[in-house]
Amino acid sequence: MQYDGLMRSDRLPLGTPTTAGLLRQLREQRGRSLRAAANDLNVAPSHLSRLERGEKSGGEGLLRRMAKYYGVEEDLVALAEGRVPEDVLAILQARPDLLDLIREKAAKPSPTDGRDLPP
């Protein structure tokens, strides 16, 4: 599954969209109708529609199921929700010195696309 040129195994993009936009785009890329995707996810079509319009937020369990269903990493959905994945938060809490490096990398993309961050 691709998302704006990214494959599932690629790193997440810096400009991650809102959850609503992400969910709609993923469903459309998969070629699923709203009703078909809702049925597959075991939710009401009206509920999925509200999620995709940003009128409702999904619970963590549903968003996890949706990430699996659409073949994307849960981190992508978490970032779209404005949440930092727990492992990344733990890293930043243990290594706050990385914040400046991350900001620097984000401001000036490297040829390795940020993959040369120190351990």
N, CA, C and O atoms as a DFTB+ gen file, in Angstrom:
476 C
 N C O
     1  1       0.851      -1.182       0.000
     2  2       0.000       0.000       0.000
     3  2       0.888       1.234       0.000
     4  3       1.823       1.338       0.794
     5  1       0.596       2.147      -0.875
     6  2       1.346       3.390      -0.910
     7  2       0.537       4.499      -0.257
     8  3      -0.693       4.483      -0.279
     9  1       1.237       5.453       0.319
    10  2       0.593       6.646       0.855
    11  2       1.456       7.816       0.453
    12  3       2.552       8.002       0.980
    13  1       0.960       8.607      -0.485
    14  2       1.720       9.737      -1.019
    15  2       3.143       9.323      -1.370
    16  3       4.103       9.999      -1.001
    17  1       3.271       8.215      -2.080
    18  2       4.578       7.774      -2.522
    19  2       5.338       6.951      -1.506
    20  3       6.468       6.548      -1.782
    21  1       4.775       6.685      -0.354
    22  2       5.470       5.903       0.668
    23  2       4.947       4.483       0.682
    24  3       3.746       4.249       0.550
    25  1       5.835       3.561       0.838
    26  2       5.441       2.172       1.029
    27  2       5.360       1.918       2.526
    28  3       5.893       2.688       3.326
    29  1       4.710       0.866       2.888
    30  2       4.519       0.524       4.293
    31  2       5.827       0.510       5.066
    32  3       5.858       0.918       6.227
    33  1       6.900       0.052       4.453
    34  2       8.167      -0.067       5.162
    35  2       8.957       1.238       5.216
    36  3       9.962       1.320       5.923
    37  1       8.522       2.249       4.487
    38  2       9.239       3.526       4.479
    39  2       8.988       4.299       5.762
    40  3       8.065       4.009       6.524
    41  1       9.833       5.280       5.971
    42  2       9.630       6.167       7.117
    43  2       8.415       7.050       6.864
    44  3       7.982       7.224       5.725
    45  1       7.877       7.598       7.934
    46  2       6.693       8.435       7.831
    47  2       7.045       9.807       7.276
    48  3       8.130      10.322       7.546
    49  1       6.146      10.403       6.507
    50  2       6.415      11.711       5.948
    51  2       6.336      12.793       7.020
    52  3       5.645      12.638       8.027
    53  1       7.052      13.888       6.787
    54  2       7.000      14.992       7.747
    55  2       5.644      15.677       7.728
    56  3       5.146      16.071       8.783
    57  1       5.046      15.825       6.582
    58  2       3.769      16.527       6.469
    59  2       2.588      15.597       6.577
    60  3       1.746      15.572       5.679
    61  1       2.496      14.832       7.643
    62  2       1.412      13.875       7.813
    63  2       0.076      14.607       7.874
    64  3      -0.072      15.577       8.618
    65  1      -0.900      14.140       7.087
    66  2      -2.206      14.817       7.046
    67  2      -3.043      14.517       8.282
    68  3      -2.646      13.742       9.153
    69  1      -4.194      15.141       8.334
    70  2      -5.114      14.865       9.430
    71  2      -5.607      13.432       9.322
    72  3      -5.519      12.805       8.266
    73  1      -6.121      12.932      10.421
    74  2      -6.637      11.568      10.430
    75  2      -7.751      11.407       9.409
    76  3      -7.785      10.420       8.674
    77  1      -8.664      12.374       9.360
    78  2      -9.794      12.286       8.427
    79  2      -9.301      12.158       6.989
    80  3      -9.740      11.273       6.255
    81  1      -8.399      13.031       6.594
    82  2      -7.881      12.995       5.232
    83  2      -7.111      11.717       4.953
    84  3      -7.213      11.152       3.865
    85  1      -6.352      11.268       5.917
    86  2      -5.582      10.041       5.764
    87  2      -6.503       8.845       5.557
    88  3      -6.296       8.054       4.637
    89  1      -7.518       8.710       6.405
    90  2      -8.414       7.566       6.313
    91  2      -9.155       7.537       4.985
    92  3      -9.303       6.479       4.373
    93  1      -9.614       8.680       4.549
    94  2     -10.323       8.732       3.269
    95  2      -9.380       8.367       2.129
    96  3      -9.734       7.577       1.254
    97  1      -8.190       8.936       2.140
    98  2      -7.237       8.663       1.073
    99  2      -6.870       7.179       1.032
   100  3      -6.798       6.588      -0.046
   101  1      -6.643       6.585       2.181
   102  2      -6.293       5.168       2.228
   103  2      -7.433       4.304       1.688
   104  3      -7.199       3.358       0.936
   105  1      -8.662       4.632       2.074
   106  2      -9.812       3.852       1.591
   107  2      -9.947       3.979       0.078
   108  3     -10.164       2.987      -0.618
   109  1      -9.816       5.207      -0.427
   110  2      -9.948       5.419      -1.864
   111  2      -8.821       4.737      -2.635
   112  3      -9.058       4.169      -3.701
   113  1      -7.593       4.789      -2.104
   114  2      -6.471       4.122      -2.767
   115  2      -6.681       2.616      -2.827
   116  3      -6.233       1.954      -3.763
   117  1      -7.349       2.093      -1.846
   118  2      -7.619       0.660      -1.815
   119  2      -8.779       0.299      -2.742
   120  3      -9.019      -0.876      -3.019
   121  1      -9.493       1.314      -3.217
   122  2     -10.607       1.079      -4.125
   123  2     -11.849       0.550      -3.439
   124  3     -12.665      -0.133      -4.057
   125  1     -11.992       0.864      -2.164
   126  2     -13.136       0.383      -1.395
   127  2     -14.170       1.484      -1.257
   128  3     -13.835       2.651      -1.053
   129  1     -15.427       1.099      -1.372
   130  2     -16.501       2.055      -1.108
   131  2     -16.580       2.259       0.404
   132  3     -16.051       1.467       1.185
   133  1     -17.242       3.321       0.789
   134  2     -17.406       3.598       2.216
   135  2     -18.144       2.448       2.886
   136  3     -17.747       1.997       3.960
   137  1     -19.213       1.973       2.259
   138  2     -20.001       0.876       2.836
   139  2     -19.182      -0.410       2.947
   140  3     -19.250      -1.103       3.962
   141  1     -18.416      -0.728       1.914
   142  2     -17.611      -1.956       1.934
   143  2     -16.550      -1.893       3.027
   144  3     -16.359      -2.857       3.768
   145  1     -15.856      -0.750       3.126
   146  2     -14.821      -0.606       4.158
   147  2     -15.447      -0.661       5.548
   148  3     -14.900      -1.301       6.447
   149  1     -16.586       0.002       5.733
   150  2     -17.261      -0.020       7.034
   151  2     -17.644      -1.446       7.407
   152  3     -17.472      -1.862       8.553
   153  1     -18.160      -2.189       6.439
   154  2     -18.530      -3.581       6.687
   155  2     -17.302      -4.404       7.071
   156  3     -17.343      -5.180       8.026
   157  1     -16.214      -4.233       6.327
   158  2     -14.983      -4.973       6.627
   159  2     -14.440      -4.634       8.016
   160  3     -13.874      -5.489       8.697
   161  1     -14.618      -3.386       8.423
   162  2     -14.097      -2.924       9.713
   163  2     -15.087      -3.124      10.857
   164  3     -14.783      -2.846      12.017
   165  1     -16.287      -3.617      10.505
   166  2     -17.336      -3.858      11.484
   167  2     -17.775      -2.586      12.208
   168  3     -17.951      -2.573      13.426
   169  1     -17.946      -1.514      11.427
   170  2     -18.483      -0.252      11.953
   171  2     -19.611       0.202      11.029
   172  3     -19.684      -0.218       9.874
   173  1     -20.463       1.037      11.529
   174  2     -21.548       1.576      10.705
   175  2     -20.968       2.511       9.646
   176  3     -20.026       3.253       9.924
   177  1     -21.524       2.478       8.436
   178  2     -21.044       3.404       7.397
   179  2     -21.111       4.863       7.841
   180  3     -20.237       5.658       7.496
   181  1     -22.139       5.212       8.600
   182  2     -22.256       6.598       9.070
   183  2     -21.103       6.954      10.008
   184  3     -20.621       8.087      10.001
   185  1     -20.670       6.004      10.801
   186  2     -19.547       6.239      11.724
   187  2     -18.261       6.455      10.935
   188  3     -17.509       7.390      11.212
   189  1     -18.008       5.595       9.955
   190  2     -16.810       5.751       9.127
   191  2     -16.857       7.074       8.366
   192  3     -15.837       7.750       8.228
   193  1     -18.022       7.438       7.880
   194  2     -18.171       8.704       7.161
   195  2     -17.819       9.887       8.066
   196  3     -17.128      10.815       7.647
   197  1     -18.299       9.843       9.306
   198  2     -17.980      10.926      10.255
   199  2     -16.494      10.975      10.570
   200  3     -15.927      12.057      10.723
   201  1     -15.854       9.803      10.669
   202  2     -14.410       9.763      10.888
   203  2     -13.678      10.416       9.723
   204  3     -12.763      11.215       9.920
   205  1     -14.087      10.069       8.512
   206  2     -13.424      10.587       7.317
   207  2     -13.683      12.069       7.082
   208  3     -12.920      12.722       6.371
   209  1     -14.737      12.604       7.663
   210  2     -15.013      14.040       7.555
   211  2     -14.447      14.819       8.733
   212  3     -14.538      16.047       8.767
   213  1     -13.867      14.117       9.696
   214  2     -13.284      14.772      10.857
   215  2     -14.304      15.203      11.883
   216  3     -13.993      16.006      12.763
   217  1     -15.517      14.688      11.791
   218  2     -16.572      15.046      12.738
   219  2     -16.528      14.197      13.998
   220  3     -17.146      14.530      15.009
   221  1     -15.796      13.106      13.926
   222  2     -15.699      12.188      15.055
   223  2     -14.285      11.640      15.081
   224  3     -13.649      11.494      14.037
   225  1     -13.794      11.337      16.273
   226  2     -12.474      10.720      16.345
   227  2     -12.657       9.252      16.684
   228  3     -13.595       8.875      17.386
   229  1     -11.759       8.439      16.185
   230  2     -11.854       7.002      16.431
   231  2     -11.126       6.629      17.701
   232  3     -10.166       7.289      18.099
   233  1     -11.577       5.596      18.317
   234  2     -10.876       5.071      19.480
   235  2      -9.580       4.424      19.036
   236  3      -9.394       4.115      17.859
   237  1      -8.694       4.224      19.983
   238  2      -7.388       3.661      19.657
   239  2      -7.507       2.272      19.025
   240  3      -6.768       1.947      18.096
   241  1      -8.431       1.458      19.526
   242  2      -8.617       0.119      18.979
   243  2      -9.080       0.150      17.530
   244  3      -8.573      -0.600      16.695
   245  1     -10.039       1.014      17.234
   246  2     -10.537       1.127      15.861
   247  2      -9.445       1.660      14.942
   248  3      -9.272       1.154      13.833
   249  1      -8.718       2.659      15.379
   250  2      -7.654       3.213      14.539
   251  2      -6.556       2.178      14.294
   252  3      -5.960       2.150      13.218
   253  1      -6.292       1.343      15.270
   254  2      -5.307       0.264      15.101
   255  2      -5.813      -0.734      14.048
   256  3      -5.058      -1.161      13.175
   257  1      -7.102      -1.099      14.143
   258  2      -7.694      -2.008      13.147
   259  2      -7.655      -1.402      11.756
   260  3      -7.389      -2.095      10.775
   261  1      -7.921      -0.105      11.676
   262  2      -7.924       0.565      10.375
   263  2      -6.523       0.589       9.771
   264  3      -6.359       0.386       8.569
   265  1      -5.528       0.834      10.596
   266  2      -4.151       0.835      10.095
   267  2      -3.812      -0.537       9.525
   268  3      -3.225      -0.641       8.448
   269  1      -4.181      -1.576      10.244
   270  2      -3.919      -2.942       9.769
   271  2      -4.702      -3.214       8.489
   272  3      -4.154      -3.767       7.536
   273  1      -5.960      -2.837       8.458
   274  2      -6.824      -3.058       7.296
   275  2      -6.271      -2.372       6.045
   276  3      -6.276      -2.947       4.957
   277  1      -5.795      -1.137       6.213
   278  2      -5.285      -0.371       5.075
   279  2      -3.818      -0.657       4.775
   280  3      -3.276      -0.156       3.790
   281  1      -3.174      -1.461       5.622
   282  2      -1.796      -1.857       5.364
   283  2      -0.779      -0.760       5.605
   284  3       0.228      -0.673       4.903
   285  1      -1.041       0.081       6.602
   286  2      -0.077       1.128       6.954
   287  2       0.333       0.939       8.408
   288  3      -0.354       0.270       9.179
   289  1       1.443       1.526       8.762
   290  2       1.907       1.422      10.135
   291  2       1.012       2.239      11.068
   292  3       0.514       3.306      10.709
   293  1       0.830       1.712      12.257
   294  2       0.018       2.416      13.258
   295  2       0.586       3.795      13.558
   296  3      -0.160       4.715      13.890
   297  1       1.905       3.944      13.445
   298  2       2.547       5.238      13.709
   299  2       2.004       6.327      12.787
   300  3       1.867       7.478      13.200
   301  1       1.699       5.972      11.552
   302  2       1.168       6.948      10.605
   303  2      -0.171       7.486      11.091
   304  3      -0.421       8.690      11.042
   305  1      -1.018       6.594      11.556
   306  2      -2.324       7.006      12.075
   307  2      -2.148       7.799      13.370
   308  3      -2.842       8.792      13.589
   309  1      -1.233       7.367      14.219
   310  2      -0.984       8.078      15.477
   311  2      -0.526       9.507      15.198
   312  3      -1.005      10.447      15.833
   313  1       0.391       9.673      14.258
   314  2       0.867      11.014      13.931
   315  2      -0.245      11.872      13.344
   316  3      -0.335      13.066      13.632
   317  1      -1.088      11.263      12.525
   318  2      -2.219      12.007      11.964
   319  2      -3.165      12.461      13.069
   320  3      -3.808      13.505      12.954
   321  1      -3.248      11.673      14.141
   322  2      -4.080      12.021      15.300
   323  2      -3.399      13.066      16.185
   324  3      -4.008      13.603      17.110
   325  1      -2.127      13.345      15.888
   326  2      -1.388      14.292      16.715
   327  2      -0.717      13.639      17.904
   328  3      -0.286      14.319      18.836
   329  1      -0.627      12.312      17.870
   330  2       0.002      11.572      18.961
   331  2       1.388      11.107      18.524
   332  3       1.585      10.690      17.383
   333  1       2.329      11.185      19.435
   334  2       3.680      10.691      19.184
   335  2       3.710       9.226      19.630
   336  3       3.315       8.918      20.755
   337  1       4.171       8.329      18.770
   338  2       4.244       6.921      19.170
   339  2       5.025       6.763      20.477
   340  3       6.004       7.469      20.719
   341  1       4.576       5.830      21.307
   342  2       5.143       5.656      22.646
   343  2       6.646       5.414      22.634
   344  3       7.363       5.949      23.479
   345  1       7.133       4.615      21.688
   346  2       8.565       4.335      21.668
   347  2       9.364       5.586      21.331
   348  3      10.458       5.790      21.858
   349  1       8.820       6.423      20.454
   350  2       9.498       7.672      20.097
   351  2       9.484       8.629      21.286
   352  3      10.475       9.306      21.557
   353  1       8.371       8.679      21.983
   354  2       8.280       9.520      23.176
   355  2       9.305       9.080      24.223
   356  3       9.962       9.916      24.844
   357  1       9.437       7.773      24.415
   358  2      10.413       7.254      25.384
   359  2      11.838       7.627      24.969
   360  3      12.662       7.983      25.812
   361  1      12.119       7.545      23.685
   362  2      13.446       7.921      23.192
   363  2      13.710       9.400      23.466
   364  3      14.782       9.763      23.950
   365  1      12.745      10.240      23.158
   366  2      12.932      11.682      23.357
   367  2      13.018      12.048      24.834
   368  3      13.722      12.987      25.205
   369  1      12.305      11.309      25.669
   370  2      12.400      11.565      27.107
   371  2      13.778      11.168      27.634
   372  3      14.336      11.834      28.506
   373  1      14.312      10.086      27.099
   374  2      15.639       9.631      27.529
   375  2      16.755      10.450      26.893
   376  3      17.826      10.608      27.478
   377  1      16.504      10.968      25.698
   378  2      17.531      11.704      24.942
   379  2      16.983      13.044      24.445
   380  3      16.847      13.226      23.236
   381  1      16.665      13.985      25.335
   382  2      16.109      15.271      24.893
   383  2      17.068      16.040      23.988
   384  3      16.649      16.950      23.274
   385  1      18.340      15.682      24.012
   386  2      19.312      16.327      23.136
   387  2      18.997      16.068      21.658
   388  3      19.475      16.796      20.789
   389  1      18.206      15.049      21.375
   390  2      17.847      14.736      19.984
   391  2      16.828      15.704      19.391
   392  3      16.666      15.771      18.173
   393  1      16.144      16.451      20.249
   394  2      15.140      17.396      19.750
   395  2      15.732      18.402      18.769
   396  3      15.170      18.629      17.698
   397  1      16.858      19.003      19.127
   398  2      17.479      19.973      18.230
   399  2      17.929      19.316      16.934
   400  3      17.815      19.910      15.862
   401  1      18.434      18.107      17.025
   402  2      18.866      17.385      15.829
   403  2      17.678      17.086      14.917
   404  3      17.779      17.221      13.697
   405  1      16.578      16.690      15.494
   406  2      15.370      16.415      14.713
   407  2      14.897      17.687      14.020
   408  3      14.565      17.672      12.835
   409  1      14.869      18.785      14.766
   410  2      14.455      20.062      14.164
   411  2      15.382      20.467      13.031
   412  3      14.928      20.957      11.997
   413  1      16.667      20.266      13.221
   414  2      17.648      20.594      12.188
   415  2      17.427      19.723      10.947
   416  3      17.439      20.223       9.822
   417  1      17.226      18.435      11.157
   418  2      17.000      17.515      10.039
   419  2      15.713      17.857       9.295
   420  3      15.662      17.764       8.069
   421  1      14.696      18.244      10.014
   422  2      13.418      18.583       9.389
   423  2      13.529      19.853       8.562
   424  3      12.857      19.984       7.538
   425  1      14.361      20.783       8.988
   426  2      14.523      22.041       8.268
   427  2      15.384      21.876       7.026
   428  3      15.233      22.628       6.063
   429  1      16.279      20.908       7.039
   430  2      17.209      20.714       5.932
   431  2      17.293      19.224       5.606
   432  3      18.099      18.508       6.200
   433  1      16.460      18.745       4.658
   434  2      16.472      17.314       4.332
   435  2      17.842      16.852       3.855
   436  3      18.524      17.548       3.104
   437  1      18.227      15.669       4.304
   438  2      19.503      15.093       3.889
   439  2      19.258      14.086       2.782
   440  3      18.123      13.654       2.578
   441  1      20.313      13.704       2.058
   442  2      20.149      12.704       0.997
   443  2      19.622      11.367       1.518
   444  3      19.016      10.607       0.762
   445  1      19.844      11.076       2.791
   446  2      19.367       9.815       3.350
   447  2      17.995       9.968       3.986
   448  3      17.494       9.035       4.615
   449  1      17.388      11.126       3.829
   450  2      16.032      11.359       4.318
   451  2      15.899      11.159       5.824
   452  3      14.904      10.616       6.303
   453  1      16.922      11.609       6.571
   454  2      16.861      11.542       8.032
   455  2      17.256      10.203       8.605
   456  3      17.171      10.013       9.818
   457  1      17.687       9.264       7.778
   458  2      18.011       7.929       8.266
   459  2      19.380       7.850       8.911
   460  3      19.783       6.790       9.390
   461  1      20.099       8.963       8.926
   462  2      21.440       8.951       9.514
   463  2      21.459       9.542      10.920
   464  3      22.497      10.017      11.381
   465  1      20.306       9.515      11.608
   466  2      20.250       9.997      12.975
   467  2      21.120       9.106      13.850
   468  3      21.158       7.893      13.641
   469  1      21.813       9.676      14.817
   470  2      22.699       8.868      15.665
   471  2      21.908       7.945      16.576
   472  3      20.736       8.191      16.856
   473  1      22.567       6.860      17.044
   474  2      21.874       5.914      17.954
   475  2      21.608       6.526      19.300
   476  3      21.038       5.871      20.174
